[in-house]
Amino acid sequence: MSPIIVNRENKKRQILHAALEVFSQKGFYDASVGEIANKAGIAKGTLYDYFDSKDDLFLALLDYVFAEFFEEFAVPPTTDDPAKFLEDVFLDGLKIYQQRENLLRFFIFYWGKSLGSGRDDIIRTKLRKSFQLSRSWIEKAYLKGVEEGKFRKLNPAHVSACLVAMAEFVPMQWVMDKKAFSLQEAGKTAFEIFLRGILKESEMS
């Protein structure tokens, strides 16, 4: 009988997908390695062939989640209209969160927990980089709108921080209480309020 050849990368992704589901539902402390292994359809000992510990698995999952999420999100919209660009960046982000709810639940978990054991700094660094990327796109589009005479002159860092805050915390409310409102419709309303705050009066219809 020929030996069974295991594709280690595929098996690793299988474990990471199982870990994402378990961590997003239970958080780090209540999740067990055994439960993750069971969800992945492997023996607990097999999981340790790929990850040294639950901490090691969690940190690997952080890298995987950021890579997977930003592979979808890291291509900015293609439009010369700065207001449309900002709207597309915002609403596209909400759409990804809605389609990938496990990612959103996982983000909520590690935003809200102090994890210790050196993980805090790693998480803060990853979050900081992701927020910096989003803010850089927003600030560039905002400044273009200012140059074109469409937007009021405000602090670009404040403008970008406000839009990123809406992009993160509107879906956070939605995932906690889905019956309260439609994520996409609430997003459109939130963006309309934001846009009216930066538009010059002459640009308001």
Order of alpha helices (4+ residues) and beta strands (2+ residues): alpha-alpha-alpha-alpha-alpha-alpha-alpha-alpha-alpha
